[in-house]
Amino acid sequence: MMRAIVIFLLLLGWAGGVLAQDMPLSQVLIDGEGWQAVSEGHGFTDGVCSDAEGNVYFSDVRSGQVIYKVDLDGKVSEFIKDAAGISGLQWAADGKLYACVARGRMVVRFDKEGKMEILAKEVRPNDLVVTHDGNVYFTQTPEKEIRRIDPSGKMTVVSKDVVTKPNGITLSADQGTLAVSDYGGKYVWTFRIEKDGSLSYPQNYMMMRTPHSNPEVAKGDGMATDADGRYYVTSAEGLQMYDPTGRMGGVIAKPQNAGLVSATFAGPGLSYLYVACGDKIYRRKTKTKGVLFFQQPKLDKQK
Amino acid sequence: MMLNPFARLVLSTLVLSASLVSADDKEYKPGPDAMPKEGVPKGVVTKHEWKSKIFPGTVRDYWVYVPAQYDGKSPAALMVFQDGGGIIREKGSFRAPIVFDNLIAAGEMPVTIGLFINPGVVPPAKEGQKGRKNRSYEYDTLSDQYARFMLEEMIPELEKKYKITKNPEGRGICGNSSGGICAFTVAWERPDAFRKVVSHVGSFTNIRGGHVYPALIRKTEKKPLRVFLQDGKNDLDNLHGNWPLANQQMAKALEFSGYDYKFVFGEGVHSGRHGGAILPDTMRWIWRNWKEEKY
């Protein structure tokens, strides 16, 4: 009997593996659950990210002077004052909020009291991700660069002249792969993160849908990852979703006809997609949930 | 026997899934040409590993089949199989080495070296991570990259040890599912290097844009390819497309443009059972005039 069960589970595992590769939108979207605006009246929203509870943080890169917070009840407040021109935000394992200060040309982090510490000056950061072990990777879009700030604070260029306009940046669920979207091309590139934090083997792994009027430029922007390893990338055509092997699952419509530039999973159970789109922040409920990179990634059991 | 609820659930699911998976595939079984025959000399299969530069960072296994009749002097024909690890299994659906032994001995296909190759993976840097699976990228992408991988890496590596024909008529490439569209792409991109294509349950669907092939075939000057397609009416219908319709479109496009092609459309699902069952006849058809072609 046990043998039969074991064999069956092996079969199921095989079939499950095959099925897992096919990831249509219906695995994520819920009928009747569309985009809902959760914050309005901004200039140009950006930098959505989540904390461990699912509270959402975002910036207004054009006209805002603060970092906003949307709590689980939907209440919007000013979380950090005197924080203008921010284009990328992520919480890290040290309990601090890391930020790309595009206008001030700095990468900084804020502690819970809002005290700011500068990590890099005279840079042109667009978006960032922080690994569980404290490596910051950020994009410098016009310079065609990806840079890394290691936990000791040392900054290095880890990719140059690979991605035309590196913009959005995320990790695989196991944090072994870095994914970077191209604002000036049509691919999301993947890199292997080496043990020393350097990047290797860049590959144009995901091909984005592009507008018919501009077939070579997808305007890939902010990215997110869910617990099943799907990648999400904002773009001119909408929020594009890919399975972990780089195959497109589908394109989720924009909430409004405006720049869709940032996405994250947040809210109760991390099961809501939040996006920054023009003057508003929107969310919608999904069947999946996000991953938080400041938490220990789930790894396969050691053999 | 009293079963606990979990065991009952497992058993009922087992029965259900068994009926779903195999109902339409049961009739397809390996035939006598896929069984070892007395007096037929056996070729030798060796396993190797390859680190690619064209697919940077990838590692993969591959197997080389060398028939007993290969003499090291006359160039051999070449047959490449994607997802090769499954194709060489002696208890699998294809059992290609045994089929090759039998058909070569009978003079029904040329002395052929088989290259059975798995897709690449970029292994993880740290233990417990998953690495980057490269199968879809390598097989489903419409470009010459996989053809260059064959022509600039794998075939030169084989040629270090074996004489392989330079005549593209003597070079075939075969695959299942995404491996099938990959086989077609290699020959489509490089008909100067490969002219025989075998696709089983081929993914001529929009995984990475491969659904355009029927349209391209109709509006491109005919290429000198011989194409064998197999699919089943119960094959996949999912976000990427409908496999039975896509393969029928491929067959009709090949017919429209005057290709030397054959389409076998059965009852099967998305599996190799039908393609495996008919592999000997497929090899006979694809190599049918090999004695007139000079390798």
HADDOCK unambig.tbl for C-alpha pairs under 7 A between the chains (distance, minus, plus):
assign (segid A and resid 5 and name CA) (segid B and resid 10 and name CA) 7.00 0.50 0.50
assign (segid A and resid 8 and name CA) (segid B and resid 14 and name CA) 6.64 0.50 0.50
assign (segid A and resid 24 and name CA) (segid B and resid 239 and name CA) 5.70 0.50 0.50
assign (segid A and resid 174 and name CA) (segid B and resid 129 and name CA) 5.77 0.50 0.50
assign (segid A and resid 176 and name CA) (segid B and resid 124 and name CA) 6.48 0.50 0.50
assign (segid A and resid 176 and name CA) (segid B and resid 125 and name CA) 6.94 0.50 0.50
assign (segid A and resid 176 and name CA) (segid B and resid 129 and name CA) 6.07 0.50 0.50
assign (segid A and resid 176 and name CA) (segid B and resid 131 and name CA) 6.97 0.50 0.50
assign (segid A and resid 193 and name CA) (segid B and resid 125 and name CA) 6.86 0.50 0.50
assign (segid A and resid 194 and name CA) (segid B and resid 125 and name CA) 5.44 0.50 0.50
assign (segid A and resid 195 and name CA) (segid B and resid 125 and name CA) 6.16 0.50 0.50
assign (segid A and resid 195 and name CA) (segid B and resid 126 and name CA) 6.76 0.50 0.50
assign (segid A and resid 201 and name CA) (segid B and resid 56 and name CA) 5.68 0.50 0.50
assign (segid A and resid 201 and name CA) (segid B and resid 57 and name CA) 5.64 0.50 0.50
assign (segid A and resid 205 and name CA) (segid B and resid 137 and name CA) 6.70 0.50 0.50
assign (segid A and resid 245 and name CA) (segid B and resid 133 and name CA) 5.85 0.50 0.50
assign (segid A and resid 245 and name CA) (segid B and resid 134 and name CA) 6.98 0.50 0.50
assign (segid A and resid 245 and name CA) (segid B and resid 136 and name CA) 6.66 0.50 0.50
assign (segid A and resid 247 and name CA) (segid B and resid 207 and name CA) 6.23 0.50 0.50
assign (segid A and resid 247 and name CA) (segid B and resid 208 and name CA) 6.85 0.50 0.50
assign (segid A and resid 299 and name CA) (segid B and resid 128 and name CA) 4.73 0.50 0.50
assign (segid A and resid 299 and name CA) (segid B and resid 129 and name CA) 5.61 0.50 0.50
assign (segid A and resid 300 and name CA) (segid B and resid 128 and name CA) 4.40 0.50 0.50
assign (segid A and resid 300 and name CA) (segid B and resid 129 and name CA) 6.36 0.50 0.50
assign (segid A and resid 301 and name CA) (segid B and resid 128 and name CA) 6.15 0.50 0.50
assign (segid A and resid 302 and name CA) (segid B and resid 128 and name CA) 5.94 0.50 0.50
